[in-house]
């Protein structure tokens, strides 16, 4: 990430940690447990880098970065219920340790907090823009999760997978960026370009995550989660529990092909923020 992504990251981290500590003892226990596993703050960094490069007020940028991270945290807590994942970042998931009602309540609380943070933005019209962006993003994230749950794992194709990945991953990556684009009043054509770029980035992000899961934890195999490597294997009528070198090489080839599309779409966004996307594409390549 450009250095602008780190300039005020400590403010975001501190405010997030405060959010995970509440007066109500039971809720505090649940949120404190989740807060033990620190994430990478990718969405916060995307908001901070974009907002600062655009020269937007620091108050607007930091509050938006915090709000985006809170929504991301809420989505992870709720996703873990849907996917029946028992670990997140090396610790037991909230639903597994405290039960499904606890996880639902924890996620709901963080969603409410994300809106509260936007109420602290000092520039009124920025607040209005970002409230709309946040609401629309939450709807898209929920729709994507619904499509994921509805998917028939036995019949799903790569085309189906890509559509679901766009819907599920894209909004969470695009939200920090689009909010800053709209506060800067960037043209609709460039925002459309951003959405195309984010869709591909979201897909690649999901594909790399799937690929790494197959290589390491293999939980997607055990729990029969949607994973594009599983889909390739089933399409070739092979046992998805035994990943051959041939299948893994094909999967990697598909990821690299999508990475090339990112490089193509980068030129659709303002030149001042292009380094952000170049950096992300580089990190993704290194993650393979």
C-alpha positions as CSV (number, residue, x, y, z in Angstrom):
1,X,0.0,0.0,0.0
2,X,1.1,3.6,-0.5
3,X,2.4,5.3,2.7
4,X,-0.8,7.3,2.9
5,X,-2.5,4.0,4.0
6,X,-0.5,3.9,7.2
7,X,-0.5,7.6,8.2
8,X,-3.6,7.4,10.4
9,X,-4.0,3.6,10.7
10,X,-3.1,3.8,14.5
11,X,-6.2,6.0,15.0
12,X,-8.4,3.4,13.3
13,X,-6.9,0.6,15.3
14,X,-7.4,2.4,18.6
15,X,-11.0,3.2,17.9
16,X,-11.8,-0.3,16.8
17,X,-10.3,-1.8,20.0
18,X,-12.5,0.6,22.0
19,X,-15.5,-0.6,20.1
20,X,-14.8,-4.2,21.2
21,X,-15.0,-3.2,24.8
22,X,-18.5,-2.4,26.0
23,X,-20.2,-1.9,29.3
24,X,-22.6,-4.8,29.0
25,X,-20.6,-7.7,30.4
26,X,-21.9,-10.6,28.2
27,X,-21.5,-8.6,25.0
28,X,-18.1,-7.4,26.1
29,X,-17.0,-11.0,26.5
30,X,-18.1,-11.9,23.0
31,X,-16.6,-8.9,21.3
32,X,-13.4,-9.0,23.3
33,X,-12.9,-12.6,22.2
34,X,-13.3,-11.6,18.5
35,X,-11.0,-8.6,19.0
36,X,-8.1,-10.9,20.2
37,X,-7.3,-11.9,16.6
38,X,-6.1,-8.8,14.8
39,X,-6.8,-8.6,11.1
40,X,-4.8,-7.0,8.3
41,X,-7.0,-3.8,8.2
42,X,-7.0,-4.0,4.4
43,X,-10.3,-2.1,4.1
44,X,-9.2,0.6,6.4
45,X,-6.0,1.0,4.5
46,X,-7.9,1.2,1.2
47,X,-10.1,4.0,2.6
48,X,-7.2,5.8,4.2
49,X,-5.0,5.7,1.1
50,X,-7.7,6.7,-1.3
51,X,-9.1,9.5,0.9
52,X,-5.7,11.0,1.6
53,X,-4.5,10.8,-2.0
54,X,-7.7,12.7,-2.9
55,X,-7.0,15.3,-0.2
56,X,-10.3,14.7,1.7
57,X,-10.6,15.8,5.4
58,X,-8.9,13.4,7.8
59,X,-12.0,13.2,10.0
60,X,-14.1,12.0,7.0
61,X,-11.4,9.5,6.0
62,X,-10.7,8.0,9.4
63,X,-14.4,7.6,10.4
64,X,-15.1,6.0,7.0
65,X,-12.1,3.6,7.5
66,X,-13.4,2.6,10.9
67,X,-16.9,2.1,9.6
68,X,-15.7,-0.2,6.8
69,X,-13.7,-2.3,9.2
70,X,-16.7,-2.7,11.5
71,X,-18.9,-3.9,8.7
72,X,-16.1,-6.3,7.6
73,X,-15.9,-7.7,11.2
74,X,-19.7,-8.1,11.4
75,X,-19.7,-9.9,8.1
76,X,-17.0,-12.3,9.2
77,X,-18.8,-13.1,12.5
78,X,-22.1,-13.8,10.5
79,X,-20.3,-15.7,7.7
80,X,-18.7,-18.0,10.2
81,X,-22.2,-19.1,11.3
82,X,-23.4,-19.6,7.7
83,X,-20.2,-21.5,6.7
84,X,-19.9,-23.4,10.1
85,X,-16.3,-22.4,10.4
86,X,-14.8,-23.1,13.8
87,X,-11.7,-21.0,13.6
88,X,-11.0,-17.4,12.4
89,X,-7.4,-16.0,12.4
90,X,-6.3,-18.8,14.6
91,X,-8.9,-18.5,17.4
92,X,-12.3,-20.2,17.9
93,X,-15.1,-18.4,16.1
94,X,-17.7,-16.5,18.2
95,X,-20.6,-18.8,17.3
96,X,-18.5,-21.9,18.1
97,X,-17.3,-20.6,21.5
98,X,-20.5,-18.8,22.7
99,X,-23.3,-20.0,20.4
100,X,-25.1,-18.8,17.4
101,X,-27.3,-16.2,19.2
102,X,-24.1,-14.6,20.6
103,X,-22.6,-14.3,17.2
104,X,-25.7,-12.8,15.7
105,X,-25.9,-10.2,18.5
106,X,-22.2,-9.4,18.1
107,X,-22.4,-8.9,14.4
108,X,-25.6,-6.7,14.8
109,X,-23.9,-4.6,17.4
110,X,-20.9,-3.9,15.1
111,X,-23.2,-3.0,12.2
112,X,-24.9,-0.4,14.5
113,X,-21.5,0.9,15.5
114,X,-20.5,1.4,11.9
115,X,-23.5,3.7,11.3
116,X,-22.7,5.5,14.6
117,X,-19.2,6.3,13.4
118,X,-20.5,8.0,10.3
119,X,-22.6,10.3,12.6
120,X,-19.2,11.6,13.9
121,X,-18.2,12.9,10.5
122,X,-17.9,16.7,10.6
123,X,-18.6,17.4,6.9
124,X,-22.3,17.1,6.6
125,X,-22.6,16.2,2.9
126,X,-19.9,13.6,3.3
127,X,-21.9,12.0,6.0
128,X,-25.0,11.8,3.7
129,X,-22.9,10.3,0.9
130,X,-21.3,7.7,3.1
131,X,-24.5,6.7,4.9
132,X,-25.9,5.8,1.5
133,X,-22.8,4.0,0.4
134,X,-22.7,2.0,3.7
135,X,-26.4,1.0,3.4
136,X,-26.1,-0.1,-0.3
137,X,-22.9,-2.1,0.5
138,X,-24.5,-4.0,3.3
139,X,-27.5,-4.9,1.1
140,X,-25.1,-6.1,-1.6
141,X,-23.0,-8.1,0.9
142,X,-26.2,-9.8,2.2
143,X,-27.4,-10.6,-1.3
144,X,-24.0,-12.2,-2.1
145,X,-24.1,-14.3,1.0
146,X,-27.6,-15.4,0.1
147,X,-26.5,-16.5,-3.3
148,X,-23.6,-18.4,-1.8
149,X,-26.0,-20.3,0.6
150,X,-28.4,-21.0,-2.2
151,X,-25.8,-22.4,-4.6
152,X,-26.0,-26.2,-5.3
153,X,-22.4,-27.4,-4.7
154,X,-22.9,-30.4,-6.9
155,X,-24.1,-28.6,-10.0
156,X,-22.2,-25.2,-9.6
157,X,-20.0,-24.2,-12.6
158,X,-17.1,-21.8,-12.8
159,X,-19.4,-19.2,-14.3
160,X,-21.8,-19.5,-11.3
161,X,-18.8,-19.3,-9.0
162,X,-17.5,-16.1,-10.5
163,X,-21.0,-14.5,-10.3
164,X,-21.3,-15.4,-6.6
165,X,-17.7,-14.3,-5.9
166,X,-18.3,-10.9,-7.5
167,X,-21.4,-10.5,-5.4
168,X,-20.0,-11.7,-2.1
169,X,-16.4,-10.3,-2.1
170,X,-16.6,-7.3,-4.4
171,X,-18.8,-5.0,-2.2
172,X,-16.5,-5.4,0.9
173,X,-13.4,-4.5,-1.1
174,X,-15.2,-1.8,-3.1
175,X,-17.0,0.0,-0.3
176,X,-13.9,1.8,1.2
177,X,-12.9,3.0,-2.2
178,X,-16.2,4.0,-3.7
179,X,-17.1,6.0,-0.6
180,X,-14.0,8.1,-1.0
181,X,-14.6,8.4,-4.8
182,X,-18.1,9.8,-4.2
183,X,-16.9,12.2,-1.5
184,X,-14.3,13.5,-4.0
185,X,-17.1,13.8,-6.6
186,X,-15.3,11.6,-9.1
187,X,-17.2,11.2,-12.4
188,X,-19.7,8.3,-12.8
189,X,-17.6,6.9,-15.7
190,X,-14.6,6.5,-13.4
191,X,-16.8,5.0,-10.7
192,X,-18.0,2.5,-13.2
193,X,-14.4,1.8,-14.0
194,X,-13.7,1.3,-10.3
195,X,-16.6,-1.2,-10.0
196,X,-15.2,-3.3,-13.0
197,X,-11.8,-3.2,-11.4
198,X,-13.1,-4.2,-7.9
199,X,-15.2,-7.0,-9.3
200,X,-12.1,-8.6,-10.8
201,X,-10.1,-7.9,-7.7
202,X,-12.8,-9.4,-5.5
203,X,-12.9,-12.5,-7.7
204,X,-9.1,-12.9,-7.6
205,X,-9.0,-12.4,-3.8
206,X,-11.6,-15.2,-3.4
207,X,-9.8,-17.5,-5.8
208,X,-6.4,-17.0,-4.0
209,X,-8.1,-17.6,-0.7
210,X,-9.7,-20.9,-2.1
211,X,-6.3,-22.0,-3.5
212,X,-4.5,-21.4,-0.2
213,X,-7.3,-23.2,1.7
214,X,-6.8,-26.3,-0.5
215,X,-3.0,-26.2,0.0
216,X,-3.1,-25.7,3.7
217,X,-6.2,-26.2,6.0
218,X,-8.4,-28.0,3.5
219,X,-11.5,-26.9,5.4
220,X,-13.4,-26.2,2.2
221,X,-13.0,-29.9,1.3
222,X,-14.1,-31.1,4.8
223,X,-17.1,-28.8,4.9
224,X,-17.9,-28.9,1.2
225,X,-17.7,-25.1,0.8
226,X,-17.8,-23.4,-2.5
227,X,-14.2,-23.5,-3.8
228,X,-13.2,-23.1,-7.4
229,X,-10.5,-25.7,-7.2
230,X,-13.2,-28.2,-6.1
231,X,-15.3,-27.2,-9.0
232,X,-12.5,-27.7,-11.5
233,X,-11.9,-31.2,-10.0
234,X,-15.5,-32.2,-10.1
235,X,-15.8,-31.0,-13.7
236,X,-13.0,-33.4,-14.6
237,X,-14.8,-36.2,-12.7
238,X,-12.0,-36.6,-10.2
239,X,-12.0,-37.1,-6.5
240,X,-12.0,-33.6,-5.0
241,X,-10.4,-34.9,-1.8
242,X,-7.2,-35.7,-3.7
243,X,-5.9,-32.6,-5.5
244,X,-3.5,-33.6,-8.3
245,X,-0.6,-31.4,-9.4
246,X,-2.4,-31.0,-12.7
247,X,-5.5,-29.5,-11.1
248,X,-3.5,-27.2,-8.9
249,X,-1.5,-25.9,-11.9
250,X,-4.7,-25.3,-13.8
251,X,-6.2,-23.4,-10.8
252,X,-3.1,-21.2,-10.6
253,X,-3.2,-20.5,-14.3
254,X,-6.8,-19.3,-14.0
255,X,-5.8,-17.0,-11.2
256,X,-2.9,-15.5,-13.2
257,X,-5.3,-14.9,-16.1
258,X,-7.6,-12.9,-13.9
259,X,-4.7,-11.0,-12.4
260,X,-3.8,-9.8,-15.9
261,X,-7.4,-8.4,-16.2
262,X,-6.7,-6.2,-13.1
263,X,-3.7,-4.7,-14.8
264,X,-6.0,-3.9,-17.8
265,X,-8.7,-2.2,-15.7
266,X,-6.4,-0.2,-13.5
267,X,-6.3,2.6,-16.2
268,X,-10.0,3.1,-15.7
269,X,-9.5,4.9,-12.4
270,X,-7.9,8.3,-11.7
271,X,-4.1,8.1,-12.1
272,X,-3.5,9.5,-8.5
273,X,-5.0,6.3,-7.0
274,X,-3.6,3.8,-9.5
275,X,-0.6,2.9,-7.2
276,X,-3.1,1.5,-4.7
277,X,-4.3,-1.1,-7.2
278,X,-0.9,-1.8,-8.6
279,X,0.2,-2.6,-5.0
280,X,-2.7,-4.9,-4.4
281,X,-2.1,-6.8,-7.7
282,X,1.5,-7.2,-6.7
283,X,0.6,-8.5,-3.3
284,X,-1.9,-11.0,-4.8
285,X,0.8,-12.3,-7.2
286,X,3.1,-12.8,-4.2
287,X,0.4,-14.7,-2.4
288,X,0.4,-17.5,-4.9
